[in-house]
Each structure stands twice: as structure tokens, then as C-alpha cells.
Amino acid sequence: MNILLIGGNGFVGQSLIKELTKCKIEISYLSRTQNHSISKDEATWIQGDIFDLNNIIIKESYDIVIHLIGTIKNKNLYSKLNTESVTETIKLCKKHNINKLVYFSANGGFNHYIESKRNGEKLVVNSKLDYLIVRPGLMYGKERLTSYFNILPIKFFSKLGIPFFKTVYPLPIEKVAASVVEVILNNTDSTIIEINDMK
Ligand SMILES: NC(=O)c1ccc[n+]([C@@H]2O[C@H](COP(=O)([O-])OP(=O)(O)OC[C@H]3O[C@@H](n4cnc5c(N)ncnc54)[C@H](OP(=O)(O)O)[C@@H]3O)[C@@H](O)[C@H]2O)c1
């Protein structure tokens, strides 16, 4: 199996690459900059900007694309990164005959953020590709040390029953990556992975 991670040089991409490598899957990741902590043995880097499809050079054939571009921090880029990059990724899949798309959405967060993620989901559902939508909460792990700072306050406010914090369900990144890879490898008919599937 050959998998291409769009935006795979980031926090989630690195963890997925570690998990997929255990299963001896061929992996490539596309991003504008290379992540030198990902070795060439683990994954092949394809330099590219998803908004510049004509200049992306794809030499191999892939079975699955995993879309990992997104932002929660920059409100001005919600639409571009969380939604419009999905449109470009669907075009890339069709251009290169890649039949399955995995989309990293989200379980909760600010209204406009979650709206942009749900819009991304709609594009995926309507793409006519096989698809899998992943709705994780906030992920934490050692590749992003700052991710640990948010966990305690979120768990505290969530225990107080404040609805917003309940939806930001924190999970270790390794658990999310393992759940996603398991579903991909088992080739089930699942089209969505929710928090309960990743706990
Ligand atoms: N982290 C979390 O807790 C969390 C929670 C819920 C959902 N999610 C979702 O999960 C996905 C992955 O999150 P993450 O934390 O791994 O994000 P991340 O660390 O920001 O990684 C995404 C990568 O995408 C690349 N990218 C951005 N624009 C691009 C473009 N135009 N063309 C190609 N590559 C581009 C960036 O690398 P370059 O700048 O080098 O291109 C970046 O490293 C996102 O969709 C995010 O919204 C994350």
C-alpha cells in the first residue's frame, strides 16, 4: 500500500508516519517545507503547495491520500486551509487516480472553526471518492510540547460541565494515529472515526 500525506510534515503527520512505518507501508508527504526529523527511509518528501497543483510533481501511484492541512489559530485562514485546501486535494486525487481520501476534521472548537471543518467534510462526502472522516479532539504529544499546556485547564473546565470544553476532548496523538491506521488497514466500510473510536 502507498499513502500520500498532504501536509504530512506537521504534528499529526509525523505521528501517522511513525505508525504507518510499523506496518511497512510506503509513505510520501507533501508540504512546502521539508521536515528533517522525518528520515528518507520513513517517507519521501514531495515539495509542493496544494494551492499550486500544476507545479506538484507526483511520480508514484498512491492508494490513499490523507489530508492534514488546517488551522485553529488563524481565523483569517479557516476557510482557505480547513475548507478550500480540501477542494484542491480532491482535484489532486482525481488527477492522479487516487481513489480514497482521509480527511482530518475536528470534534469541537470555536464556531467558525468547526463550521470550516464541517464544510470540508461536505466536500469530501460529495467528492465521489471513497472517504474516511476523522474527528479528533485536541491532540497532545512530545513532538509539540506546547500541546501539554492546554490539557489540564481543558480537563478541569470539562469536568465542570462547560459544554465547549467537553467537545475539545484531549487525546494523545499516538492513540489517534493508531486508531486511524487500524481503520485504514482493516479496510472497513467505516466513513467516520469519532472520539469514542479513539479513546
Ligand atoms: N493538532 C490538533 O490537536 C488537531 C485537533 C483537531 C484537528 N486537527 C486537524 O488535523 C490536521 C493536522 O493538524 P496538525 O496539528 O498536524 O497541523 P500542522 O502541524 O500545522 O501540519 C500541517 C502542515 O500542513 C502544511 N501546509 C500548510 N499549508 C500548506 C499548503 N498550502 N500546501 C502544502 N502543505 C501545507 C504545513 O507545512 P508547510 O508550511 O511546510 O507547508 C504544516 O506543517 C489539521 O487539519 C488540523 O486542523 C488537529
The ligand as a Gaussian input file, in Angstrom:
#p B3LYP/6-31G(d) Opt

LIG

0 1
 N       -3.363000      19.311000      16.370000
 C       -4.554000      19.078000      16.887000
 O       -4.747000      18.966000      18.119000
 C       -5.750000      18.934000      15.969000
 C       -7.015000      18.740000      16.531000
 C       -8.110000      18.547000      15.675000
 C       -7.926000      18.549000      14.298000
 N       -6.676000      18.777000      13.790000
 C       -6.508000      18.790000      12.334000
 O       -5.570000      17.799000      11.959000
 C       -4.832000      18.245000      10.813000
 C       -3.346000      18.158000      11.115000
 O       -3.050000      19.018000      12.211000
 P       -1.541000      19.335000      12.638000
 O       -1.615000      19.809000      14.052000
 O       -0.661000      18.219000      12.254000
 O       -1.215000      20.582000      11.689000
 P        0.220000      21.189000      11.379000
 O        1.213000      20.749000      12.399000
 O        0.035000      22.637000      11.125000
 O        0.632000      20.456000       9.982000
 C        0.028000      20.801000       8.774000
 C        1.103000      21.019000       7.732000
 O        0.480000      21.428000       6.520000
 C        1.467000      22.073000       5.737000
 N        0.793000      23.036000       4.839000
 C        0.164000      24.196000       5.166000
 N       -0.251000      24.827000       4.075000
 C        0.110000      24.042000       3.023000
 C       -0.022000      24.160000       1.617000
 N       -0.602000      25.246000       1.061000
 N        0.445000      23.168000       0.829000
 C        1.053000      22.091000       1.377000
 N        1.240000      21.923000       2.688000
 C        0.776000      22.890000       3.504000
 C        2.367000      22.831000       6.716000
 O        3.732000      22.683000       6.317000
 P        4.428000      23.758000       5.335000
 O        4.199000      25.123000       5.958000
 O        5.859000      23.341000       5.291000
 O        3.755000      23.620000       4.003000
 C        2.092000      22.139000       8.062000
 O        3.253000      21.609000       8.655000
 C       -5.321000      19.679000      10.533000
 O       -6.310000      19.639000       9.537000
 C       -5.920000      20.113000      11.842000
 O       -6.926000      21.101000      11.676000
 C       -5.592000      18.956000      14.579000

